[in-house]
Amino acid sequence: MHKLLALGDLLVPAEFMEVGFEPLRRAGVEVIVRQWEHAAIAQLQRDNLLVEQGGPEAVALPEELTHDVAEFDLLSVQFAPVGASLIEAAARLRLIAVLRGGVENVAVAAATERGIAVLNTPGRNARAVAEFTVGVILAEVRNIARSHAALKQADWRKTFPNSAHIPELYGKTVGLVGYGYVGFLVAGMLHAFGCRLLAYDPYAKRDPAPAALVDLPTLLRESDVISVHARLTDESYHLIGEAELAQAKPTAVLVNTARSGLVDEVALIDALRTGRLGGAALDVFDEEPLPADHPFLTLDNLTLTPHLAGGTRDAFANSPRLMANHLLKALAGEGDLPVVNGVTLAF
């Protein structure tokens, strides 16, 4: 009998895993669900940031969660770290299922060396992030957040940094840096606004319509809004830096709801301060939470949100259901699975 250990957290709690993995139970898999406890979501996100920056060994799991890991051949987590030491202890483990797109919390090299397949859940919160992206684009270009904050202070504000060139999205060019699940959904939504859509993604495989694939310099030169949706890798780190920002229109707006490392924060601050860039909207930061003295907090041409884009109940609840379908296919010997480390599944 196959045996799955599922470790929930505050964002994908045990109750979501119990419901989402029920099809596996019906298929004969023994499913054990446990909760990685945190007092608040901010603490969970802080641990996740430590893992992203320092690797899966940077945060230790409580022993009561994994004391019997040697009994399981399947392991599923969202943010819980799966380090090399845990993989070594999991003598029967054949598959690690991560309930999000990124697998930074898994020691993938150690899993690969052991012949353990690592699966992710691509697109699980793509719609949540895409809808949020459209929202912050509108908030920045139409000054929604700034005017709201002013009114809360009894200030009937009508003048903004972009007052001379406040646009409508209709007919404007939006450039999507990265054209995976999220970028594709954003393109569809903004196509309905009447936007011209460009996309840069050297790895894109799908039909790009309604966007046109172009090189990055072309996208930067022609876009009124530049929205970042690439995966963060060593190759894409600071993909948007000083040289790239210098190619953008001085009225352009940069949006990042992906990963902070894709954009050079120092270069962005300088471009916003000097007026070489019209504005920006950011949901991700190199340091989270933002320190009280961070330069971003002094800028008036910037919309900030505290890493909210992917955080919908629908996205979190759907993740175990999506992964359950992948696991059922894996156990049935079917292909076309989101294996990120090239290990061939054989049960």
Rosetta blueprint (number, residue, H / E / L):
1 M L
2 H L
3 K E
4 L E
5 L E
6 A E
7 L E
8 G E
9 D L
10 L L
11 L L
12 V L
13 P L
14 A H
15 E H
16 F H
17 M H
18 E H
19 V H
20 G H
21 F L
22 E H
23 P H
24 L H
25 R H
26 R H
27 A L
28 G L
29 V L
30 E E
31 V E
32 I E
33 V E
34 R E
35 Q E
36 W L
37 E L
38 H L
39 A L
40 A L
41 I H
42 A H
43 Q H
44 L H
45 Q H
46 R H
47 D H
48 N H
49 L H
50 L H
51 V H
52 E H
53 Q H
54 G H
55 G L
56 P H
57 E H
58 A H
59 V L
60 A L
61 L L
62 P L
63 E H
64 E H
65 L H
66 T H
67 H L
68 D L
69 V H
70 A H
71 E H
72 F L
73 D L
74 L E
75 L E
76 S E
77 V E
78 Q L
79 F L
80 A L
81 P L
82 V E
83 G L
84 A H
85 S H
86 L H
87 I H
88 E H
89 A H
90 A L
91 A L
92 R L
93 L L
94 R L
95 L E
96 I E
97 A E
98 V E
99 L L
100 R L
101 G L
102 G L
103 V L
104 E L
105 N L
106 V E
107 A L
108 V H
109 A H
110 A H
111 A H
112 T H
113 E H
114 R L
115 G L
116 I L
117 A E
118 V E
119 L E
120 N L
121 T L
122 P L
123 G L
124 R L
125 N L
126 A H
127 R H
128 A H
129 V H
130 A H
131 E H
132 F H
133 T H
134 V H
135 G H
136 V H
137 I H
138 L H
139 A H
140 E H
141 V H
142 R L
143 N L
144 I H
145 A H
146 R H
147 S H
148 H H
149 A H
150 A H
151 L H
152 K H
153 Q L
154 A L
155 D L
156 W L
157 R L
158 K L
159 T L
160 F L
161 P L
162 N L
163 S H
164 A H
165 H H
166 I L
167 P L
168 E L
169 L L
170 Y L
171 G L
172 K L
173 T E
174 V E
175 G E
176 L E
177 V E
178 G L
179 Y L
180 G L
181 Y H
182 V H
183 G H
184 F H
185 L H
186 V H
187 A H
188 G H
189 M H
190 L H
191 H H
192 A H
193 F L
194 G L
195 C L
196 R E
197 L E
198 L E
199 A E
200 Y E
201 D L
202 P L
203 Y L
204 A L
205 K L
206 R L
207 D L
208 P L
209 A L
210 P L
211 A L
212 A E
213 L E
214 V L
215 D L
216 L H
217 P H
218 T H
219 L H
220 L H
221 R H
222 E H
223 S L
224 D L
225 V E
226 I E
227 S E
228 V E
229 H L
230 A L
231 R L
232 L L
233 T L
234 D L
235 E L
236 S L
237 Y L
238 H L
239 L L
240 I E
241 G L
242 E H
243 A H
244 E H
245 L H
246 A H
247 Q H
248 A L
249 K L
250 P L
251 T L
252 A L
253 V E
254 L E
255 V E
256 N E
257 T L
258 A L
259 R L
260 S H
261 G H
262 L H
263 V E
264 D L
265 E H
266 V H
267 A H
268 L H
269 I H
270 D H
271 A H
272 L H
273 R H
274 T H
275 G L
276 R L
277 L L
278 G L
279 G E
280 A E
281 A E
282 L E
283 D L
284 V L
285 F L
286 D L
287 E L
288 E L
289 P L
290 L L
291 P L
292 A L
293 D L
294 H L
295 P H
296 F H
297 L H
298 T H
299 L L
300 D L
301 N L
302 L E
303 T E
304 L E
305 T L
306 P L
307 H L
308 L L
309 A L
310 G L
311 G L
312 T L
313 R H
314 D H
315 A H
316 F H
317 A H
318 N H
319 S H
320 P H
321 R H
322 L H
323 M H
324 A H
325 N H
326 H H
327 L H
328 L H
329 K H
330 A H
331 L H
332 A L
333 G L
334 E L
335 G L
336 D L
337 L L
338 P L
339 V E
340 V L
341 N L
342 G L
343 V L
344 T L
345 L L
346 A L
347 F L
